[in-house]
Structure formats: C-alpha cells, structure tokens
Amino acid sequence: MSTKQPRTLRTVTGAGGTSETYDLALDPGSSTLDRAVRVARLAEAARIDALFTADLLRFDAQGGIGTQEPLVFVSALSQVTSRIGLIATVSSTFHHPFNLARLFGTLDHVSKGRAAWNLVTSAVGEENFGPGGLPSPEDRYARAAETLEVVNALWDSWEHDALTVGADGRAVLHRDRVHPVHHAGRFFEVAGPLNIPPLPQGRPVQIQAGQSDAGRALGARYAEIVFTSLPTLEIAADFTRRIRGEARRLGRRDGLPLIFSSLHATYGATEREARRLVRERHEAIDFERGRAQVADMLGGGVDLSEVPLDARLPESLLPDLTTVNGRRGRVEIFSGYARAGRTLRELVVAAQDTGHWAEAGTPEQIADAVEERFRAGVLDVITLGDLADPVQHDFAVNGLLHELRRRKIVAPDYTGATLRENLGLERPARVGTAALR
C-alpha cells in the first residue's frame, strides 16, 4: 500500500523578462530568449518546480514594455531543460478551444509531460480582435467554462490504449478507442476528436487566474491551481475558505484547487537593510503618476486628480463592482483598502505591488511569513524572485529556498518525471465519450 506524501510547498519563477526583451532585440548577436534560457537553467539547478510566463495583449506605451507569445517561448525553453515545468498564460477569450487543445497538447509532448496552462479571460486587448469591445466578466467566464469543457473532452478523446506497439515495433492505432466529441454549445461547435496522440500527462496542469465571484466559481469547478492576488493573510484565508467550499460542494476532493500566490519580496542581509530598501523605493515613487496606477487598480474611469495625497478617497469615487468590466478581484481589494481608511498616498504605495503579497526582511524572516501561510493552509504554490539578478538569486535560492527546505516545507528535489507528479496532482479521469451538450 502506498504511503501518502507529506504536503509540501511548490515553487515557481518567472521565465521571461519584458523590458529586457527590447534590449535583446537590438543586439544582432542575441536572441530575445537569452535571458529566459539563463533563468530556466538556474531555476532547474535550484529544483524549482516550474517556469511561469505572463501575457499582455496590449502594448504598454506608458511603461514601454510588452510580452512575447508565451507558448512559443516555453516551447523553446522545453528544449534547454528536462525537469522543470512550463506554465504558459493564454486567454480563453480570444482563442478557439480546438487550437488551444492542439497547442497545449503539443507542448506537453515536446516537453515530455511538463506543460501547464494558466487560463485568463483578459481585461485588455479587445481592440486587437475585432469590433464589439470586451465582453462582460459573466460572458468571458461563461466562454472560459465552455472552452475548458471542450478542451478537456478533446484531450480525453483518445483512450490511453488507443495506440499500442505492433509486432514490427511500429504504432498501431485502434480507431474504436478514439472518440468524437460532438460539442454544440453557446460559443462553439466542435466535432473532434483531437488529431494528436494521447498526452504524457493525460491533460496539462490547469491553472486559472482570477478572484472575482465569476473567476472563483470557474476555479472552484475546473482549476487544479488558482493564481490570485492575496495581499494579506486574512484575505488569503477568506478566499481559500470560499473557493474550496465551492469546490467541495461540486464534489471535488479536499485540498483542491491549490492556492498560488505571487510573493513580492524585498530581501536584506539584516532587517534594517530590508526596511531601508523599502523606504528608498517608496521615496522614489512618482506619486502623480501613481494616481493613474490607483485609478487602474479601481477599474479605470476614476478621476483622482483632485484628491489630496494625504486624504482618504470619498465613497463617491469608489466603483460599483457590478459595473467593472475587468479585474474585479483587484478592484475589490483596493476598494477595501480605501474604505478601511488608507489615504491616496498609501494606496499609491500599495499599487506598486499591484495588489500582490509583499514582504520585507531577511530570508529567515520572509520564510517565517511564508511558513505562516503554508501552515494555515492558504498557500500551496509560491513565486520566487528575479533569478537573473545575482543578488536576488542569492537571496531567493541560497537564502529563502534553502531555509524553507531546512524547515521541510519545500521538497529537496523533483519527485517525478512530469509537472503533474512534481506538483502532487493526480492524473485526471477521462470525461467519457458522450456528447457534451
């Protein structure tokens, strides 16, 4: 009888830079992948579980940054790594499920079972995909749910033994074990089956980013991991309680979905040094530009130009969540900050971390904060810092990660060949061959 493995914290780091992409593009001797390859090799040497790529479907003219297409990026990284997982962020709002099933299925094959999809529904970029504007959050999440139903059915359309080895050593296809999907829904009609062989993981690991009511409902039903902005332990506990309660009511096993938080860490060799670095960063903030950042955190369309920096925001400026078309979870967090009495200046400071969890201190002190959330059951996956920077790498890997392993919170090595195995996730059961609708 197998023994259940103890619960451990899983680790992720960002794979690709954004601003440095432009520097590399100007160097005829470099590839825009060079930095990511360096990070990938450092991360795998540190036995970090996965590389994460974000996405942005709009050029940020103010910040001067953009992102390259994540699936192509991580496919390239799959060929210079062998164990680390590969997470690509891709929107369900602007992609068709048949293409998504083929793209992520192919990534799972070329990486030998290390693919993961971070599903987002997009809050920007609609101007690049035709008329009509951005659909409402309800419509975006309805489309996302149908997309997942179709994609999962396509991945499951091949039984595990649909391909066997013949007497001559070549593959034998058992056509009766490959099934059509026959999906006809609100957004898509897909016949299926998928036209690539069964995937090494059965399905790539499914991550979902979003913490509004609609996002939480989607994550509770489908996600194996949810990526969220949970800046305080109290917010993290409330979110975890609600999403796992919904998941249990849907018949999912305890502990799902896993909770994935981004940690914005400011390290110092001493606590005093860390606090100094935080203070210097705050002193360098452009608070007039910060008004626009806070307005964005409140959903946009909020005029903060006349609010004194050291004044509280009047209730009349706080948006009605039902009227916000994007990032409702973040709007809810910043509205809560404002109602709790934070001044505009304090909101600008908070906006530098865009609603994510921030800690400052020595690696041991930050490990204390991480352990608190982990022991509370509200943290299962965490991001580490910028490994391309030698100082940050030293603090994150030789400091924080070493300390978490000493405390037996993080495993010392990879435990399996696939990302699903390394994350402790079961291989999902097939949805069956009946028509979806």
N, C-alpha and C positions, 0 to 999 in steps of 0.2 A: 504494500500500500504506500502510495507516495505521501511525502510529508509536505504540508503547505509551507511555502517560503515566507519568511517574515516580511512584513511591509517595509519597503524602502522608498526613499525619495529619488525621483528620476530627474535628470539634468539635461538642459538644452542650452545651446548658444546660437547667436545669430551667425548665419553663414556668409552673407554678402553685405558689403558696405553700400551706402548710397552716394554720399558726397564724393568718396574716393573714386567712384566709377568714372567721373568726369576727368579726374587726373589721369587715370589709366588709359582712357580713350584717346588722350592727346599724345601718349607715348607710343611711337611706332614699334617699339620693342616689347611692349607689354600687352597683355590681354586684360580685359575688364574682369576676368575671373581670377587673376593672380592673387589678390588679397584673400579671396574666399578659399582658394586652394591652401594657402598658408594656414588660415584659421581651421579648415577642415582637418588638416594633418595634426595641428596642435590639439584640437578637441578630441580626435580619436586617440592620440597618445595619452591624453588625460582620462580616457574611458568615459567621456561624456556621452550620454545616450543618443542625442540627436542634434542635427543642424536645422535651424529654422530660417526660412526666407519669408519676408513680408512682401506685400504688394501694394502698389498705388497706381490707380488707373487714370490719374491726372498729373500733369507736370506742375510741381510746386514752384511757381515763378518767384515767390517771395523768399523761400528758403533756398532756391537754386538746386533742388535735388529731385531725383526720380529713381525709380527702381526698374531693374530689368526683369524679364519674364521668369517667374520662379521655377516652372517645370523644366525649362531648358537649362537653367542654372544648376539645379540639383541633379539633373541627369548627367551633366558634365562632372559634378563632384562625385557621383557614384563610381566613376572610373579611376579616381585617385584615392579612394577609401575602400574599406572592406567590411567594417563592422558597424559604423555609426549610422543612425537613422537619418532620413532625409524628408523634411517637412516642407511642403510647398503650399503657399497660400493662394487659393484660386476662388474667384467669385462664382456662386451659382446663379447670380442674376444675369450675367452676360455670357453664359456658356450653355451648350446643349449637353444633356446627360450622356448621350451615346459617345460624344467626343471626350467627355470627362472620363468615362469608364475606360476608353481605349488609352488615353494619355496616362492616367494613373496606373492602369494595369500594365502598360509597357514600362513605366518607371519601376514598378515592383519587380518585373522580370529583369531589367538591365541592372538593377541594384541587388538582385538575389534576395528579395524579401525585406527591403528596408524603407519602403515608401509609406508616407503619411500625407493625408490631405487635410489642411486647415481650411475649412469651409467658411467663407464670409459671404454676406449678402450685399456688401458695398454700400457706402454712404456718399460716395462721389464717383465721378467719371461717366455719368449717364450721357453727357454731351458727346461722347465718342461712339455711341451705339445707336444712333438714330433718334427720331423725334419721340416726344411723349414724356420726357422728364423721368426722374427717379420714381419708381413705383413706391407705394406706401410700404411701411415696415410690415404690415399684415400680408400684403401681396408678395413682398420679397421672401418672407419666411414661408408662405404657402408654396411658392415656387421652389424654395430650397427643400422643403419636405418632399415634394413630388420628385425633385431631382434625385434625392437620396434613395427614394423607393426604386426609381428606375435604375440608377447606377448599381445599387446592391443586387437587384434582380439580374442585371447584365453580368455582374461578376459571378453570380451564382448559377448562371445559365448552363455552365459546364459542371457535370458531376465530377467528383475528384478522380474517378477512374475512367473518365471519358477517353483518355489517352493511355495506352499500355504499350509495352515493348513487345514487338513481334519476334518470331524465330530468327529473322535476319538482323535483329538489333535495331530496326527502324521503328518509328512510332506507328501505332495502329489506332485509328480514330473509330470509336464506337458511336456512330451517329445517333443512335437511340438514347444516348446519355448526354446529348447536347439539346437544350430545350429553348423554344421561342419564348418571348416574354409577353407579347400581345398587350402592351400597355396603351390605354386610351384615357387620358386624364384632362384636367383643365388646361394644362400648359403644353403637354407633349403627347405625341403618338409615336410609339417605338415598338417595332416588331421583334427585334432581337433575332437570334442570340448574339452575344458578343463574338467577334471574329478573331480573338486571340486566345491562346490556351489558358487553362486554369492558373491562377496566380500563386506564387510561392506562399503568400500569407493568407490565401483564401480571399481576403479583402485587405487593401491597405488600411492602416490605422486611421480612424476617423476622428478628427478634431474639429470643434466648432467654436468660432469666436463670436460672442455676443451675450449681453446680460440683461437686455430689456425683457419684458414679460414674454414677448414673442420669441426672442432668442433663447430664453431659458426653457421655454416649452419645447423648442426644437432640440436643444441639447439634452433635455431630460429623456426624450423619446429615442434619439438616434446616436448621440455623440458618445464615444468612448472616453474622450478628454474634452473639457471645456477650457478655453483660454479666455481669461477675464481680467478686468481692471478692478482689483480688490485692495484699495489703499490702506485699510485698517483691519485689524483682527476682527472687530465687531462686524464690519461689512462682509468680510470673508465668511464668518460664521453664519450670518443670516442668509447669504447667497447659497452656501453649501447645504444648509438645512432645507431651503426651499427647493433647490433643484433635485436633490437626492430624494426628498419626499415625493416629488412628482414622478421621478424615475421608478421608485418602489411601487407607486400606485399603478404604473404601467406594466408592472411585472418584471422589472429588471432586477438583477441581483444587487445585493448590498455593496456599497463602495463605488458604484458607477453613477455618473461619469467621474473620472479622475479630475481633480481641480488643478489647473495650470495657471500659475501667476508669474508675471514678469517682475523681477526684483531690480530696482534701480539702486545700486549700492555705491556709496562713497566710502572708500577704504582709506585708512590711515594706519601708520605704524603704531600710533597712540590715539586714544580718543580725542585728545586735544588737537592733533593734526587733522583728524577727520572733520571735526567741528570747524576748524579754520577753513578747510577746503569748501565746506558747505557755505560758510559765511562769505567767502570770496566769490563763489558762484552767484550767490544772491545779490551781492553788491554790483556785479557786472550785468544784471538784468536790465534790459531796456523796458522800463515799465510802461512807456507809451505804446510800444509795440505789444507789450503784454496785455493791454486792454483788448486787442483783437484776438489774442490767444484765449482769454477768458470768454469772450463772446463766442468763439468757436466751441469751447467746452460746454457752453449753454445752448448749443444747437444752431448758432449763427442767427443773424437777424436781430441781434440785441445791440442797442446803441449805448455804450458805456462811456462815451466821450465826455459827458458832463458830470460823471460820478467822481468825487474826490477820492484819491488813492486810499486815504485812511478812513473812509466812510464805508458803512455797510450798504449792500445793494438793496434798494427798495423792492418790496414784494412785487410791485407792478412790473418790474423788469424781468422777473423770473418766468420762464415759458411754461405753458400748459403742456405737459408731456404728450398728450394726445395729438398735439399739433406739430410735434417734432418729427421730421422725416428721416433722420439718421442719427445713429449713436445715442439712442435714448438712455442706455445704461449709464453712459458717461455724463449725460445731461442731468440725470437723476442724482449722481454723486455730487456734481458741482452745485446743483440747486440745494442739496442738503447742506453743503458747506456754507452757502450763503445764508440759509435760514438759521444755521447754528451760530451766526454772528460774525463770520470771518469778513474782514474788510477786503476791499478790492485789491489792495496791496498783497494781502495774504493769499487771495485767490490767484493772483499773477504768479506768486511763488509756487503755489501748488500746481499750476498749469505747466510748469517746466517739466514735470514728470507725467503730464497728460493723464492724470488720474490713476497712475500705477503706484505700486507699493515702493516706498523709498526708505532706506535705512542708511545710517552713517555710523562708523566706528571701526574698531579693529576687526580683523577676520573672526576672532573669537566672539566679539560682541554681536556681529552680524549673524554668526552661527547660532547664538542664543535666540535671536529673533526668528530665524528660520526654524529652529527646533520647536519653539513655542507653537508656531502654526502647524508644523508637522504633527506634533503630539496632540494638538487639538483636533486633528482630522480634517483640516481645511486646506491642506497643501499636499499635493502628490507629485507635481512636476514644477520645476523652477528654472528660470533663465539665469545664466551666469553672465559675466561682463564681457567686455571687448577684448578677446584673446589676442587680437593683432597688436595691441599695445603691450610692450614688455612689462611695464609696471602693473597694469591691470591684470595681465596674465599671471604674474607672480602672486598678487593678492588673491585672485579668484581660484587659481588651481593649487598653488602651494600653500595658500592661506585658508580660504573658506572651504574649498572642496576637501583638502586634507583634514581639516578639523571635523567636517561632517562625517567623513569616513572613520576618523578616530572614535567618533561617538556612535558608529554603526548605524547612522541614518542613511548614508549613501553606500551602495554596494561597491566593493573594490574593483570589480571587473565586469565585463559583459557576461551575461548568463546564458545567452543563446545566440543562434545564427541570424535570427530575424529581429526587426524592431519590435514586433508584437511580443516575442518571447522576452526581450530585454525590458519591456515595459510591464511585464507580468499580465498581459491581456490574453484572454482565451481566443482561440480561433472561432469566429462566429459561425453559427449554424446557417445552413442554406435556407433561403426563404421559400423554397419549393418551386414547382413548375406551373402552378395555376396562374391564370391571368391576374394581373394586379387590380384591374378595375373592370 
